[in-house]
């Protein structure tokens, strides 16, 4: 459904450090910088990118917005959360763990990145 997701970052280098660690824990290669100072993470399922806002205003988080990253296991979610905390992220929501609702059973964790964007790692449980 999505070709890419781009988040605003006030300090792209600081955000790159966070995402290199957090996404690296999920098996994603380190981001690459382009000549415009943007950072791109490319996988076979899509692109995630970081950029200073084009309008010149500070980056800010979207109230009610969350970007979710797929994880292969609960252990991968835990590794993502730990790497993110160690690289400038801030925990938010409930601690990492199982969430159930309707017919869904998920293992997930939430963080705020260095620019305040809310992100999560999610593993669909059977």
N, C-alpha and C positions, 0 to 999 in steps of 0.2 A: 504494500500500500504506500509506503513512504520511500522517497528516494534519498532524503537526507534530513537531518535535524541540525540546526545551528543555534548555539546559545551565545548570548552576549557575555563578554568577560572584560572586566576593568583592567586586569593584568593578565594578558594571554599567557605569558611565561609561567606565572604562578599557577594558573588554571591548568596549563599543560602538565606541570609537575603532578598535580592532583590526579588528572585523568590518565596520565601515563601509568601511575601506580594502581589506581582503582580499576581501570580497564585492563591493565596488564594482568591483574589477578584473575581476570576472566578470559585470558588468552589473546587479547587484542594487542597488536603491535603498537609501539610508541607512535604518537602523532607526528606528522610532518608539517613544518612551517612553509608557507608560501611567501612570495616576495611582497605581499600586502600585509604580512604579520598575522595571518590567520593560521589556525592549526587544524589539520584534518586527520581523522581516524577512518580508514577505509577497510571494509570487510566485504565478504561476498553477499551479505544481506543489506548493506547500505552504508551511508557515510554519516559520521558525527563530526561536527565542526565547532570551533570556537573563534570568535571575532570580537574586536571592539565594535560597538555600535556605529553604523555608518553615519548616523545623524550627528555624531559628536557628543551626544548626551551620555551620562554614565549608564552602564549596564545595570539592570535591576531584575530581580526575580519576578516571575508572573505569579500573582496570588492565585492559588488553586491549580497551578501547573506542576506537573511531574514528568520527568523523562525516565523511562524504565529500560534497563539493560538486562537481556536474557542471561541467565546463569545455568550451567549444566547440572548443578547439584547444590544442596544446602551448604556444603563445605565451600563451594565457590562463592556463594553469597557472603559467607562469613569472611573469607579471604578478601573480597571486594571491600567490605565494610572496614576491616582492619587496615588495609592499605590506604583507603580513603582518609580515615582518621589520622593516620601517620603522615599524611601528605597535605594537611591543611583543611580537610573537611570537618564538618561539625555534625554530630548525630542529631537526628530529629525524629519525630514520631515515636512509636514504641520500639523497644529493643529488637534486634533481628530475631525472626522466628516464624512460626506457622500462623497463617491467617486463613480462616475458613468463612465461606459465605455461599449459600445456595449449594451448588454442586462443585464449587471451586475449593481447592486446597492448595495454598501457595506458601512458599518459604521466601521471605523477603526482608530487606533492610533498606532504610532510608538514610540519606546524608544531605547536607547543604554543601555545595561546592564553594570555593573561595569567593565567588561573586554572589553567593546566596541562592543560586538555583537549586531547586529540590530535585534530587535524582534518587533512583532506587535500583537495586539488583533483585531480580525475581526468578525463582525456579518454580515451574508448575509441577506439583506433586501428583502422583497417580493414586 
